[in-house]
Amino acid sequence: MAVAAYRLLFAALLLLPALCLRGRKSLPDRKTLPFVLGSGAFLALHFATWISSLSLTSVASSVILVNTVPLWVALFSLLTGEKLSRVMLLALAMSFCGGALIGYGDFSFSLQALRGDLLALAGAMSFAGYVLLGKKVRPHLSLLTYVGVCYGSAALFLCTTNLFLRVPMTGFSPKAWWIFLGSALVPQILGHSIVNWALARCSAHLVSISLLGESLVSSLLAWVLFGEVPNPIAYPGFALLLTALFLAAREEGRRQE
């Protein structure tokens, strides 16, 4: 909970000077503000549940369950009456199977880890809400306005929750503070902001499927940097993910045309 709070808090503070320079232009109007705050609440819930799951269940189990984001995005979209093409549905199924195969080699199940598995699943559902609300308002807001208010509100939600739950927010080593800052700069301001940039131009389904590329890239980085050779069963998973991304991107192009 402290890691999640500081990641978002530092990201919001780093964006604050740019928001102040824009003045009132950096604030959403009354119609869009509730959606931006709702998106921030979902983002806070995502980090609170998913990061917490990592201390209760295996990394593989957590990754497999959090990779169900595209399925929840599709389900929530169908509930609102949106229709999906057969190609997009196929890409969704392939992306989930690919992500599951990548993590399956280290997957383990135990009743003691059930709490962590449920938290990871909640992290996937909340991230789907974050993506869908972002898709609704991003075409009407600048990227800086959206991410500044969204990250700031998410940080406020988490810091308030931590105070209420009496989560320790001090006593970290100097190295930990640098890690907090690094997580705010790279995966949050750079990574999440690219996702939010894409939401103004692409469907939520394509964006959610493309997020699963994180599993592929992280496996390759672990191989190069730490010598962690992927399990042989992961290679079909890589192929499925790449194929799903190709199908979803091609279908998105046809839809936009």
C-alpha positions as CSV (number, residue, x, y, z in Angstrom):
1,M,0.0,0.0,0.0
2,A,2.9,2.4,0.8
3,V,4.6,1.5,-2.5
4,A,1.5,2.2,-4.5
5,A,0.8,5.5,-2.7
6,Y,4.4,6.8,-3.2
7,R,4.4,5.8,-6.8
8,L,1.3,7.8,-7.6
9,L,2.2,10.7,-5.2
10,F,5.6,11.3,-6.7
11,A,4.1,11.1,-10.2
12,A,1.4,13.7,-9.3
13,L,4.0,16.0,-7.7
14,L,6.3,15.8,-10.8
15,L,3.3,16.7,-13.1
16,L,2.1,19.5,-10.8
17,P,4.3,22.3,-12.1
18,A,3.2,21.7,-15.7
19,L,-0.5,21.8,-14.5
20,C,0.0,25.0,-12.6
21,L,1.5,26.7,-15.7
22,R,-1.6,25.9,-17.7
23,G,-3.8,27.4,-15.0
24,R,-7.6,26.8,-15.3
25,K,-7.0,25.0,-18.6
26,S,-5.6,22.1,-16.6
27,L,-8.9,21.5,-14.8
28,P,-11.6,19.2,-16.2
29,D,-15.1,20.7,-16.5
30,R,-18.0,19.6,-14.3
31,K,-19.2,17.0,-16.8
32,T,-15.8,15.2,-17.1
33,L,-14.5,15.7,-13.6
34,P,-16.5,12.8,-12.0
35,F,-15.2,10.4,-14.6
36,V,-11.6,11.5,-14.1
37,L,-12.0,11.1,-10.3
38,G,-13.6,7.7,-10.8
39,S,-10.7,6.7,-13.0
40,G,-8.3,7.7,-10.3
41,A,-10.3,5.7,-7.7
42,F,-10.1,2.6,-10.0
43,L,-6.4,3.2,-10.5
44,A,-5.8,3.4,-6.7
45,L,-7.8,0.2,-6.2
46,H,-5.8,-1.5,-8.9
47,F,-2.5,-0.8,-7.3
48,A,-3.7,-1.4,-3.8
49,T,-5.0,-4.9,-4.6
50,W,-2.5,-6.1,-7.2
51,I,0.7,-5.0,-5.4
52,S,-0.7,-6.4,-2.2
53,S,-1.4,-9.7,-4.0
54,L,2.3,-10.1,-4.7
55,S,3.1,-10.7,-1.0
56,L,0.4,-13.4,-0.7
57,T,0.6,-15.5,-3.8
58,S,3.2,-16.4,-6.4
59,V,4.2,-13.8,-9.0
60,A,3.1,-16.2,-11.8
61,S,-0.4,-16.6,-10.2
62,S,-0.7,-12.8,-9.8
63,V,0.4,-12.1,-13.4
64,I,-2.0,-14.7,-14.9
65,L,-5.0,-13.3,-13.0
66,V,-4.1,-9.6,-13.6
67,N,-3.8,-10.5,-17.3
68,T,-7.5,-11.0,-17.4
69,V,-7.9,-7.3,-17.9
70,P,-8.9,-7.6,-21.6
71,L,-11.6,-10.1,-20.7
72,W,-13.1,-7.8,-18.1
73,V,-13.0,-4.8,-20.5
74,A,-14.9,-6.9,-23.1
75,L,-17.4,-8.1,-20.5
76,F,-18.1,-4.6,-19.2
77,S,-18.4,-3.3,-22.7
78,L,-20.9,-6.0,-23.7
79,L,-23.0,-5.1,-20.6
80,T,-23.2,-1.6,-21.9
81,G,-24.5,-2.8,-25.3
82,E,-21.3,-2.6,-27.3
83,K,-20.8,-5.2,-29.9
84,L,-17.5,-6.9,-30.6
85,S,-16.4,-8.4,-33.9
86,R,-15.5,-12.1,-34.1
87,V,-11.9,-11.1,-34.9
88,M,-11.6,-9.0,-31.7
89,L,-13.2,-11.8,-29.6
90,L,-10.6,-14.2,-31.0
91,A,-7.8,-11.8,-30.3
92,L,-9.1,-11.5,-26.7
93,A,-9.2,-15.2,-26.2
94,M,-5.7,-15.7,-27.7
95,S,-4.2,-12.9,-25.6
96,F,-5.5,-14.4,-22.4
97,C,-4.2,-17.9,-23.3
98,G,-0.9,-16.5,-24.3
99,G,-0.5,-14.6,-21.0
100,A,-1.5,-17.8,-19.1
101,L,1.1,-19.9,-20.9
102,I,3.8,-17.4,-20.1
103,G,3.1,-17.6,-16.4
104,Y,2.1,-21.2,-16.2
105,G,5.6,-22.5,-15.9
106,D,5.9,-21.0,-12.4
107,F,2.2,-21.3,-11.5
108,S,1.3,-22.8,-8.1
109,F,-1.9,-23.1,-6.3
110,S,-2.6,-23.3,-2.6
111,L,-5.5,-22.5,-0.4
112,Q,-3.3,-20.1,1.6
113,A,-2.7,-18.1,-1.6
114,L,-6.4,-17.8,-2.4
115,R,-6.5,-14.4,-0.8
116,G,-3.7,-13.1,-3.0
117,D,-5.3,-14.6,-6.1
118,L,-8.6,-12.8,-5.3
119,L,-6.7,-9.6,-4.8
120,A,-5.0,-10.0,-8.2
121,L,-8.4,-10.7,-9.8
122,A,-9.7,-7.5,-8.2
123,G,-6.7,-5.7,-9.6
124,A,-7.6,-6.8,-13.1
125,M,-11.3,-5.8,-12.7
126,S,-10.4,-2.3,-11.3
127,F,-7.8,-1.8,-14.1
128,A,-10.5,-2.5,-16.6
129,G,-12.7,0.2,-15.0
130,Y,-9.7,2.6,-15.2
131,V,-9.3,1.9,-18.9
132,L,-13.0,2.2,-19.8
133,L,-13.4,5.5,-17.9
134,G,-10.2,6.8,-19.5
135,K,-11.6,5.9,-22.9
136,K,-14.8,7.9,-22.2
137,V,-13.1,11.2,-21.3
138,R,-9.7,11.2,-23.0
139,P,-11.0,12.4,-26.4
140,H,-12.3,15.5,-24.6
141,L,-9.3,16.2,-22.3
142,S,-5.7,16.9,-23.0
143,L,-3.3,14.2,-21.9
144,L,-1.6,16.4,-19.3
145,T,-4.9,17.4,-17.7
146,Y,-6.2,13.8,-17.6
147,V,-3.1,12.2,-16.1
148,G,-2.4,15.0,-13.7
149,V,-5.8,14.9,-12.1
150,C,-6.2,11.2,-12.4
151,Y,-2.8,10.3,-10.8
152,G,-3.3,13.1,-8.2
153,S,-6.7,11.8,-7.1
154,A,-5.5,8.2,-7.0
155,A,-2.6,9.3,-4.8
156,L,-5.0,11.2,-2.5
157,F,-7.3,8.1,-2.3
158,L,-4.4,5.8,-1.4
159,C,-2.7,8.2,1.1
160,T,-6.0,8.7,2.9
161,T,-6.6,4.9,3.0
162,N,-3.2,4.3,4.4
163,L,-3.7,6.8,7.1
164,F,-7.0,5.2,8.0
165,L,-5.5,1.7,8.0
166,R,-2.4,3.0,9.8
167,V,-0.1,1.7,7.1
168,P,3.6,2.7,7.8
169,M,4.7,5.4,5.4
170,T,8.1,6.1,6.8
171,G,11.3,4.2,7.8
172,F,12.3,3.2,4.3
173,S,15.9,3.0,3.2
174,P,17.4,5.6,0.8
175,K,17.4,2.9,-1.9
176,A,13.7,2.4,-1.5
177,W,13.0,6.1,-1.9
178,W,14.9,6.1,-5.2
179,I,12.9,3.1,-6.3
180,F,9.7,5.0,-5.5
181,L,10.9,7.9,-7.6
182,G,11.9,5.6,-10.4
183,S,8.5,3.8,-10.4
184,A,6.9,7.2,-10.7
185,L,9.0,8.4,-13.6
186,V,9.2,5.3,-15.8
187,P,6.2,2.9,-15.4
188,Q,3.8,5.6,-14.2
189,I,4.5,8.9,-16.0
190,L,6.0,7.3,-19.1
191,G,4.2,3.9,-19.2
192,H,0.7,4.7,-18.0
193,S,0.7,8.0,-19.8
194,I,1.4,6.2,-23.1
195,V,-1.6,4.0,-22.3
196,N,-3.8,7.1,-21.7
197,W,-2.5,8.7,-24.8
198,A,-3.5,5.7,-26.8
199,L,-7.0,5.7,-25.3
200,A,-7.8,8.9,-27.2
201,R,-7.0,7.2,-30.5
202,C,-7.7,3.5,-30.1
203,S,-10.4,1.3,-28.7
204,A,-10.2,0.1,-25.1
205,H,-10.0,-3.5,-26.3
206,L,-6.9,-2.9,-28.4
207,V,-5.3,-1.0,-25.5
208,S,-6.1,-3.7,-23.0
209,I,-4.7,-6.4,-25.3
210,S,-1.5,-4.5,-26.0
211,L,-0.9,-4.2,-22.2
212,L,-0.3,-7.9,-22.2
213,G,2.9,-7.3,-24.1
214,E,4.3,-6.4,-20.7
215,S,4.5,-10.1,-20.0
216,L,6.5,-10.8,-23.1
217,V,8.9,-7.9,-22.7
218,S,9.4,-8.6,-18.9
219,S,10.3,-12.2,-19.7
220,L,12.8,-11.1,-22.4
221,L,14.3,-8.6,-20.0
222,A,14.6,-11.1,-17.2
223,W,16.4,-13.4,-19.7
224,V,18.9,-10.8,-20.9
225,L,19.5,-9.1,-17.5
226,F,19.3,-11.9,-15.0
227,G,19.8,-15.1,-17.1
228,E,16.3,-16.3,-16.3
229,V,15.5,-18.5,-19.3
230,P,11.8,-18.7,-20.0
231,N,10.0,-22.0,-19.5
232,P,9.6,-23.9,-22.8
233,I,5.8,-23.7,-22.5
234,A,6.1,-19.9,-22.5
235,Y,7.2,-19.8,-26.2
236,P,3.8,-20.7,-27.6
237,G,2.4,-18.0,-25.2
238,F,4.7,-15.4,-26.9
239,A,3.5,-16.5,-30.3
240,L,-0.2,-16.3,-29.2
241,L,0.3,-12.8,-27.7
242,L,2.0,-11.4,-30.8
243,T,-0.7,-13.0,-33.0
244,A,-3.4,-11.5,-30.8
245,L,-1.8,-8.0,-31.0
246,F,-1.6,-8.3,-34.8
247,L,-5.2,-9.4,-35.2
248,A,-6.5,-6.7,-32.8
249,A,-4.5,-3.9,-34.4
250,R,-5.6,-4.9,-37.9
251,E,-9.2,-5.1,-36.8
252,E,-8.9,-1.7,-35.2
253,G,-7.5,-0.3,-38.4
254,R,-10.5,-1.6,-40.4
255,R,-12.9,-0.2,-37.8
256,Q,-11.4,3.2,-38.0
257,E,-11.4,3.2,-41.8
